[in-house]
Structure formats: structure tokens, C-alpha cells
Amino acid sequence: MALGAGIMYHRAVHQRIFRGLMSIFLAGSPTVFAAVDSSDEGWKLAGGRENNLAIYSRLRQGSPLKEFKAVGAIDAPTYAVCAVIDDFQNYPKFMPFMTETRLIKRDGDSMIGYQRLSPKICADRDYTLRVWKRSWPASDGRVFMSQWFPANELGPPETKGVVRVKICEGKWLLEPDGAIKTRATYFIYSDTGGPLPSFIANHVSLTGISRLFAAIRKQVKDPKYAVVAPPSSVSASR
């Protein structure tokens, strides 16, 4: 096999392996609120505008990994979408490759949760996150926001044969778009664990976001999320 063809082949293999893998990192992705810079500076359209979803990227100073932002419509009220995102203990039922989720503890205005996934075609990945949540009233419903950062030191120790994800921070912002629709904005800055080149990690971050939105749009159709009562006060836990 020629050198150029070999490079292209290995890139394709890496992309297939980690495309599904990254979608799970993005979802668990439930840094304090100020740590994720959600300003409008530097964002460039990265993923086109398909299926009511626009994806943007920008460089983070001092890192080869990019930050990503996605803005998309979801046909459900904000409290129902929030209920899907908060349903992390049931991720193994509707998120591909997810094999384990565990609530470590609730700690004041945050929660700490562990997740493990098994893509089958590469080593398992795992991570522990600390997640903060807030909500407040808006004209057509409630706004929900959650942010997270790695908290691996508070979760289970590393396990032989399982790759520990070290970088995973981001934010969900769910705003009412009328009474029965949501404008969802998602921020993520993450790696995939292991010695993965940054250009591949950036690519799978981009493709994983589309899969994440598709999974949430499908899951929110389950009637159980529609009957979740909207909270009357600020929510601080997953």
C-alpha cells in the first residue's frame, strides 16, 4: 500500500471508531459557570446548517483542540429536553455504547457522576464529571443551564484496559422558543482519551454533535418526559 493511501486508510478507520465514541462524551456532558467562555468572539461556521442545526468552532488559546458550539431547535418544551439530558442514569438505554452510569454523590449545588462506555471496536472509555445546574423563568417557560468539568479524582480509580478521559468541559443552554419548542445551545471542549491526534479529535467532536442532537430529539418524544413537572425554583443538581 502506498504511503498516501495508507495514511488515508488509517484516518478513515480512526474516524469510524471515534465518531460514535465522541457522541457519548458529548452527551455526558452534563469548571464553574464562568469557566466556559460562551462569548460570540472567534466562532466560525464548521458544520453547515442541516436539520435545524448550526455548528461552530474556534481555537482555544494554548491548545490544539477546538471548542465547539451548536445551536438547534428541538420540538419539545425546555423542561422536557432538560429531563432527557438529566436522565443520565438511563443513558445506557438510549445512548449508543454507554454501559454504565453511576451517581457518585450530590454535593451542595452540584452533582458528581461517573460514566463508562464500550465502543466494542476499541478500548472502553470512562470519566467522572461534576455538574452544576440552574434555571430561571422566561416569558414562554423556563430557561435551563447546566455546566460541567472533569472530576476524575472524585470518581472510581482508573481501571486497567479502560482509557480515562481527562478533558471534558461544556455547557447546555435551553431557552423557550414559544411554549412547546426549545432553542438548544451546546458548548463542548473535550478529547476522546488516549493518543488520538488533535485533527481527528476535532473532527469527531464535530460529527458527534450531530449525533447527540439526533439522539435527544428522538428520546424527548417519549411521553414520560412530557409529564415531568417544570421546577418552580433554581435547580442545582442533575
Secondary structure as UniProt FT lines:
FT   HELIX           3..27
FT   HELIX           33..35
FT   TURN            41..42
FT   STRAND          44..50
FT   TURN            51..52
FT   STRAND          53..59
FT   TURN            61..62
FT   STRAND          66..74
FT   HELIX           78..86
FT   HELIX           88..90
FT   HELIX           91..94
FT   TURN            96..97
FT   STRAND          98..107
FT   TURN            108..109
FT   STRAND          110..117
FT   STRAND          124..138
FT   TURN            139..140
FT   STRAND          141..150
FT   HELIX           152..154
FT   TURN            160..161
FT   STRAND          162..164
FT   STRAND          168..176
FT   STRAND          182..190
FT   HELIX           198..219
FT   TURN            220..221
FT   HELIX           223..226
//
